[in-house]
Amino acid sequence: MIRKTLRAIRDLFLKPSVGIGLGILVTGGFVAGAMSWQGFDTAMKVTNQEEFCLGCHTMRDNMLPELQKTVHWSNRSGVRARCADCHVPHGFTDKIARKMQASREVWGQLIGTIGTREKFEGHRIVLARREWERMTANNSRECRNCHDYKDMDINLMRPTSRVAMRAAAERDQSCISCHKGIAHHLPDLKGEHNPAFDALVSAASSQSVTVEGDYYAVLPHTIYADAALTQPVGSIEVAAKVKVLEVQDNAHQVELDLWRKNKGYGRVWYSDFGLNITSAILTKEVSRDENLVSVVETKEDSATGLEWQHVKAKVWMPTASLIDSPEEIWEIASASYNQSCSVCHRQPDEAHFSANSWPALFGGMVGFTSMDDDTAKLVLKYLQTHSSDFIETADGGDPTKGVVQSARP
């Protein structure tokens, strides 16, 4: 009896048409499919609701307060962007793919990867870049559901926005290229590492250094008063030129041959007379120490009336921190400048401005890029040393190659 019952149950599943009419079978399958689809659709709609997103305390405590301070939350039109409007594609296939990707963020919440404010801030750069890459790849498709170039009246925009928007519309540029941080805080990029610098470090590690040779710092470095590197006296900036005086296993003694303004402590040393191109910064305690610093000459800058001093100092640097040509450094700087500063508009030519004009101009632009601090300093140094003050070069006139020579007397 039991065997017959089990066989009947088996046949019901393996041969349903034997025990159930075809019409009932088709109808049942249709109903089951419709119910499954309805359940799936309901689940999709629920997980798209803002209430669902904010049910996670990480989103409620971190992302919501940031969004509430932006025009996407409250504006004169009364139209508000919700979480799914920006972060969930509208197309079915893309939406499913995005839901699957989001599962790792849920898992990160469950295991505590972003479970506290501190952990979230530490992980913000990863989350932000992931979203920037997604929106760049789909040309900011979610943004364009509400904002589209063909529907914009650019003449109604502020004068400062018209040029950038017209250029963006002509290129059909992705919104996220210029509008990072439009709804949430930007991540802190100060501690980020530019992998391009690894090539410079590698070049410096294999660089053969000889006495009386001229070399260039590959990265900012601390400089010292002693060969044991125990008495710091300041720092040297990237691409600063030095002459090697002595070579030891763990350190090189180099000569700084620079200029400073003769006011205050005179801590900041510049590469050229009258040009604010920082090459080294000494500590307050040693900047006027005659045992370390020697003044070669003093002269007045007619453009500003300031007195400048030609100064020299012998200091020590760690090994593997110098290369014999700045060309590799400038290649990285040029690439960073072209990639980061051409996103919102056509970047100015390097020689379009003077060395002393570039810091203010670049300072106004760099906040709209994702450059880390070291890259930003390198790019500024590149712009200043390839500015209108350096119109002649060692290779015949191209200001983007070789060792530039100042046009100033």
C-alpha positions as CSV (number, residue, x, y, z in Angstrom):
1,M,0.0,0.0,0.0
2,I,2.8,2.4,0.9
3,R,4.7,1.5,-2.2
4,K,1.7,2.2,-4.4
5,T,1.2,5.6,-2.7
6,L,4.8,6.5,-3.2
7,R,4.7,5.4,-6.9
8,A,1.6,7.5,-7.4
9,I,3.3,10.6,-6.0
10,R,6.3,10.0,-8.1
11,D,4.2,9.6,-11.3
12,L,2.3,12.8,-10.4
13,F,5.5,14.8,-10.7
14,L,7.3,12.8,-13.4
15,K,4.2,12.1,-15.5
16,P,1.6,14.7,-14.5
17,S,-0.5,14.2,-17.7
18,V,-1.3,10.7,-16.5
19,G,-3.1,12.0,-13.4
20,I,-4.0,15.6,-14.4
21,G,-5.7,16.8,-17.6
22,L,-3.7,18.8,-20.0
23,G,-6.0,21.8,-19.7
24,I,-5.7,21.8,-15.9
25,L,-1.9,21.4,-16.3
26,V,-1.5,24.4,-18.7
27,T,-3.9,26.5,-16.6
28,G,-2.1,25.7,-13.4
29,G,1.3,26.4,-15.0
30,F,0.0,29.8,-16.3
31,V,-1.4,30.7,-12.8
32,A,1.8,29.6,-11.1
33,G,3.9,31.6,-13.6
34,A,1.7,34.7,-13.2
35,M,1.9,34.5,-9.4
36,S,5.7,34.1,-9.5
37,W,6.1,37.0,-11.9
38,Q,3.8,39.2,-9.7
39,G,5.8,38.2,-6.6
40,F,9.1,39.1,-8.5
41,D,7.7,42.4,-9.7
42,T,6.5,43.3,-6.3
43,A,9.9,42.5,-4.8
44,M,11.6,44.7,-7.4
45,K,9.3,47.6,-6.7
46,V,9.7,47.3,-2.9
47,T,13.5,47.2,-3.2
48,N,13.3,50.3,-5.4
49,Q,11.5,52.4,-2.8
50,E,13.4,55.0,-0.9
51,E,12.0,53.6,2.4
52,F,13.7,50.3,1.6
53,C,17.1,52.0,0.9
54,L,16.8,54.1,4.1
55,G,15.9,51.0,6.1
56,C,19.7,50.4,6.3
57,H,21.1,52.7,8.9
58,T,24.3,53.2,6.8
59,M,22.2,54.9,4.1
60,R,19.9,56.7,6.6
61,D,22.7,58.1,8.7
62,N,25.3,58.8,6.0
63,M,23.7,59.4,2.6
64,L,20.3,60.9,3.5
65,P,21.6,64.0,5.4
66,E,23.9,64.7,2.5
67,L,21.2,64.4,-0.1
68,Q,18.8,66.6,1.9
69,K,21.2,69.5,1.6
70,T,21.2,69.4,-2.3
71,V,18.9,70.7,-5.0
72,H,17.9,67.1,-5.8
73,W,16.0,67.0,-2.5
74,S,14.4,70.4,-2.4
75,N,14.0,72.9,-5.2
76,R,11.6,75.4,-6.7
77,S,10.0,72.9,-9.1
78,G,9.1,70.4,-6.4
79,V,10.5,67.5,-8.3
80,R,12.7,65.3,-6.1
81,A,15.2,62.6,-7.2
82,R,14.9,59.4,-5.1
83,C,17.6,56.8,-4.6
84,A,16.4,54.5,-7.4
85,D,16.2,57.4,-9.9
86,C,20.0,57.8,-9.9
87,H,21.2,54.4,-8.8
88,V,18.9,51.9,-10.5
89,P,18.7,51.6,-14.3
90,H,15.2,51.8,-15.8
91,G,15.7,49.0,-18.4
92,F,14.9,45.5,-17.2
93,T,18.1,43.8,-18.1
94,D,20.3,46.6,-16.7
95,K,18.1,46.8,-13.6
96,I,18.6,43.1,-12.9
97,A,22.3,43.4,-13.4
98,R,22.5,46.4,-11.0
99,K,20.4,44.5,-8.4
100,M,22.9,41.6,-8.5
101,Q,25.8,44.1,-8.1
102,A,24.1,45.7,-5.2
103,S,24.1,42.4,-3.3
104,R,27.7,42.9,-2.4
105,E,26.9,46.2,-0.8
106,V,24.2,44.5,1.3
107,W,26.8,41.9,2.2
108,G,29.2,44.6,3.2
109,Q,26.5,46.0,5.5
110,L,25.8,42.6,7.1
111,I,29.4,41.8,7.8
112,G,30.2,45.3,9.0
113,T,32.5,46.6,6.2
114,I,30.6,49.9,6.2
115,G,28.7,49.4,9.4
116,T,30.0,52.5,11.2
117,R,30.4,56.2,10.2
118,E,34.2,55.8,10.4
119,K,34.2,52.6,8.3
120,F,31.8,54.1,5.8
121,E,34.1,57.2,5.3
122,G,37.1,54.9,4.9
123,H,35.3,53.0,2.2
124,R,33.6,56.0,0.6
125,I,36.3,56.3,-2.1
126,V,35.7,52.6,-3.2
127,L,31.9,53.1,-3.4
128,A,32.2,56.4,-5.2
129,R,34.6,55.3,-7.8
130,R,32.5,52.2,-8.5
131,E,29.5,54.4,-9.1
132,W,31.5,56.9,-11.2
133,E,32.7,54.1,-13.4
134,R,29.2,52.7,-13.9
135,M,27.8,56.1,-14.8
136,T,30.7,56.9,-17.1
137,A,30.2,53.5,-18.9
138,N,26.5,54.1,-19.5
139,N,27.0,57.8,-20.3
140,S,25.1,58.9,-17.2
141,R,21.9,57.2,-18.5
142,E,20.0,57.7,-15.2
143,C,20.8,61.4,-15.1
144,R,19.5,61.7,-18.6
145,N,16.1,60.4,-17.7
146,C,15.5,63.9,-16.2
147,H,18.3,65.9,-17.8
148,D,18.9,65.8,-21.6
149,Y,21.0,68.1,-23.7
150,K,18.4,68.4,-26.4
151,D,15.8,69.7,-23.8
152,M,18.1,72.3,-22.3
153,D,17.8,76.0,-23.0
154,I,21.5,76.8,-22.5
155,N,20.8,80.5,-23.0
156,L,18.9,80.6,-19.7
157,M,21.9,79.3,-17.7
158,R,24.4,81.4,-15.9
159,P,27.0,83.0,-18.2
160,T,29.8,81.0,-16.5
161,S,27.9,77.7,-17.2
162,R,27.0,78.3,-20.9
163,V,30.4,77.7,-22.4
164,A,31.0,74.5,-20.5
165,M,27.5,73.2,-21.2
166,R,27.6,74.0,-24.9
167,A,31.0,72.1,-25.2
168,A,29.6,69.2,-23.2
169,A,26.5,69.0,-25.4
170,E,28.6,69.0,-28.6
171,R,30.6,66.0,-27.3
172,D,27.5,64.3,-25.7
173,Q,29.6,64.2,-22.6
174,S,28.7,62.1,-19.6
175,C,27.1,64.1,-16.8
176,I,29.2,62.5,-14.1
177,S,32.4,63.8,-15.7
178,C,31.7,67.3,-14.3
179,H,29.1,66.7,-11.6
180,K,30.7,64.4,-9.1
181,G,29.5,65.3,-5.6
182,I,26.2,66.7,-6.9
183,A,24.1,64.7,-4.5
184,H,26.6,63.3,-1.9
185,H,29.9,64.4,-0.4
186,L,33.0,63.7,-2.4
187,P,35.4,61.2,-0.8
188,D,38.7,62.4,0.7
189,L,41.3,61.9,-2.0
190,K,44.2,63.4,0.0
191,G,45.6,60.0,1.0
192,E,45.1,58.4,-2.4
193,H,48.1,57.0,-4.3
194,N,48.7,57.7,-8.0
195,P,50.0,54.4,-9.4
196,A,51.9,56.4,-12.1
197,F,54.4,57.5,-9.4
198,D,55.4,53.9,-9.1
199,A,57.2,54.1,-12.4
200,L,59.2,57.1,-11.1
201,V,60.2,55.3,-7.9
202,S,61.3,52.3,-10.0
203,A,63.4,54.6,-12.3
204,A,65.0,56.2,-9.2
205,S,65.8,52.8,-7.7
206,S,67.8,51.9,-10.7
207,Q,69.4,55.3,-11.3
208,S,73.2,55.4,-11.2
209,V,74.2,58.6,-9.3
210,T,77.6,60.2,-9.7
211,V,79.2,63.1,-7.9
212,E,78.9,66.6,-9.5
213,G,75.9,65.4,-11.6
214,D,72.6,67.2,-11.8
215,Y,69.5,65.2,-10.8
216,Y,65.8,65.7,-10.1
217,A,63.6,64.6,-7.1
218,V,61.1,62.0,-8.2
219,L,58.7,62.7,-5.3
220,P,58.5,65.1,-2.3
221,H,61.1,64.0,0.2
222,T,62.3,65.0,3.6
223,I,65.8,66.5,3.6
224,Y,68.3,66.2,6.4
225,A,71.4,67.9,7.9
226,D,73.2,64.6,8.5
227,A,74.1,61.5,6.5
228,A,72.4,59.3,9.0
229,L,69.1,61.0,8.1
230,T,68.2,61.8,11.7
231,Q,68.1,65.6,11.7
232,P,65.3,66.8,9.3
233,V,65.7,70.4,8.1
234,G,62.8,70.6,5.7
235,S,61.5,69.0,2.5
236,I,62.2,69.0,-1.2
237,E,59.4,69.1,-3.9
238,V,58.9,66.9,-6.9
239,A,61.1,67.7,-9.9
240,A,63.4,70.0,-7.9
241,K,66.9,70.1,-9.4
242,V,69.9,69.3,-7.2
243,K,73.6,68.7,-7.6
244,V,75.0,65.6,-6.0
245,L,78.1,66.3,-3.8
246,E,78.6,62.9,-2.1
247,V,77.3,59.4,-2.5
248,Q,76.9,57.0,0.4
249,D,75.0,53.7,0.7
250,N,71.9,55.0,2.3
251,A,72.0,58.7,1.4
252,H,73.3,61.4,-1.0
253,Q,74.5,64.8,-0.1
254,V,73.1,67.3,-2.5
255,E,73.4,71.0,-3.1
256,L,70.2,73.2,-3.3
257,D,70.8,76.2,-5.6
258,L,67.6,78.2,-5.4
259,W,66.0,81.6,-4.6
260,R,64.0,82.9,-1.8
261,K,62.2,86.1,-0.9
262,N,64.1,88.1,1.7
263,K,61.3,88.5,4.2
264,G,60.2,86.6,7.3
265,Y,62.0,83.4,7.9
266,G,62.5,82.8,4.1
267,R,61.6,79.2,4.5
268,V,60.2,78.7,1.0
269,W,62.8,78.3,-1.7
270,Y,62.0,78.8,-5.4
271,S,63.6,77.4,-8.5
272,D,64.0,80.8,-10.3
273,F,64.3,84.4,-9.5
274,G,61.0,86.2,-9.3
275,L,58.9,83.0,-10.0
276,N,56.8,81.4,-7.3
277,I,57.8,77.8,-8.3
278,T,58.4,76.0,-5.0
279,S,61.3,73.6,-4.9
280,A,62.1,73.3,-1.2
281,I,60.8,74.3,2.2
282,L,63.1,74.6,5.2
283,T,62.1,74.5,8.8
284,K,61.9,77.7,10.7
285,E,64.7,76.7,13.0
286,V,67.3,76.4,10.1
287,S,66.0,78.7,7.4
288,R,68.3,81.6,8.6
289,D,71.1,79.4,10.0
290,E,74.3,80.6,8.3
291,N,76.0,77.3,9.0
292,L,73.5,75.6,6.6
293,V,72.4,78.5,4.3
294,S,74.7,80.7,2.3
295,V,73.5,83.8,0.4
296,V,75.2,84.2,-3.0
297,E,73.6,87.4,-4.1
298,T,70.6,89.7,-3.4
299,K,68.6,91.7,-6.0
300,E,65.2,93.3,-6.3
301,D,62.4,92.1,-8.5
302,S,61.3,95.1,-10.5
303,A,57.8,93.6,-11.0
304,T,57.0,93.4,-7.3
305,G,59.6,95.5,-5.5
306,L,60.5,92.5,-3.4
307,E,64.1,91.6,-2.5
308,W,65.1,88.1,-3.6
309,Q,68.2,86.2,-2.4
310,H,70.1,83.6,-4.4
311,V,70.7,80.9,-1.7
312,K,72.5,77.6,-1.5
313,A,72.5,74.8,1.1
314,K,74.1,71.3,1.4
315,V,71.6,68.7,2.7
316,W,71.2,64.9,2.6
317,M,68.5,62.9,0.9
318,P,67.7,59.1,0.9
319,T,69.0,57.0,-1.9
320,A,66.6,56.0,-4.8
321,S,65.0,59.4,-4.8
322,L,66.6,61.0,-7.8
323,I,66.6,60.6,-11.6
324,D,68.8,62.3,-14.2
325,S,66.1,63.9,-16.3
326,P,62.7,65.4,-15.5
327,E,61.2,64.1,-18.8
328,E,59.5,61.1,-17.2
329,I,58.1,63.3,-14.5
330,W,56.6,65.8,-17.0
331,E,55.1,63.0,-19.1
332,I,53.0,61.9,-16.0
333,A,52.1,65.4,-15.2
334,S,51.1,66.2,-18.8
335,A,48.9,63.1,-19.0
336,S,47.2,63.9,-15.7
337,Y,46.6,67.5,-16.8
338,N,45.1,66.5,-20.1
339,Q,43.0,63.7,-18.7
340,S,41.6,65.6,-15.6
341,C,41.4,69.1,-16.8
342,S,39.8,68.6,-20.2
343,V,36.7,67.0,-18.8
344,C,34.6,70.1,-18.2
345,H,36.2,72.3,-20.9
346,R,39.2,72.6,-23.1
347,Q,42.1,73.1,-20.8
348,P,44.4,76.2,-21.4
349,D,47.7,75.7,-23.1
350,E,50.5,75.4,-20.6
351,A,52.3,78.5,-22.0
352,H,49.1,80.6,-22.0
353,F,49.7,81.9,-18.5
354,S,52.8,82.9,-16.5
355,A,54.3,80.9,-13.7
356,N,53.0,83.3,-11.1
357,S,49.5,83.2,-12.6
358,W,49.1,79.4,-12.7
359,P,48.7,78.7,-8.9
360,A,45.5,80.8,-8.5
361,L,44.1,79.5,-11.8
362,F,44.9,75.9,-11.1
363,G,43.6,76.2,-7.5
364,G,40.2,77.1,-8.9
365,M,40.2,74.1,-11.2
366,V,41.7,71.3,-9.2
367,G,38.7,71.0,-6.9
368,F,36.6,69.7,-9.8
369,T,39.0,66.9,-10.5
370,S,39.8,63.7,-8.6
371,M,43.6,64.4,-8.3
372,D,45.3,63.4,-5.1
373,D,47.5,66.0,-3.4
374,D,50.8,64.7,-4.8
375,T,49.4,64.6,-8.4
376,A,48.0,68.1,-8.0
377,K,51.4,69.5,-6.8
378,L,53.1,67.7,-9.7
379,V,50.7,69.1,-12.3
380,L,51.0,72.6,-10.9
381,K,54.8,72.4,-11.0
382,Y,54.5,71.2,-14.6
383,L,52.3,74.1,-15.6
384,Q,54.5,76.6,-14.0
385,T,57.7,75.3,-15.5
386,H,56.1,75.1,-19.0
387,S,54.4,78.5,-18.6
388,S,54.9,81.7,-20.7
389,D,58.0,82.4,-18.6
390,F,59.7,79.4,-20.1
391,I,59.4,79.9,-23.8
392,E,62.7,78.4,-24.8
393,T,63.8,74.8,-24.3
394,A,67.0,72.8,-24.5
395,D,65.6,70.9,-27.5
396,G,64.6,73.9,-29.6
397,G,61.4,75.4,-28.6
398,D,58.8,72.8,-27.6
399,P,57.7,73.8,-24.0
400,T,56.4,70.3,-23.3
401,K,59.7,68.5,-23.7
402,G,63.2,68.5,-22.3
403,V,64.6,70.8,-19.7
404,V,63.0,74.2,-19.9
405,Q,65.0,77.4,-19.6
406,S,63.6,80.6,-18.1
407,A,62.9,83.5,-20.4
408,R,63.4,85.9,-17.4
409,P,66.8,87.6,-16.8
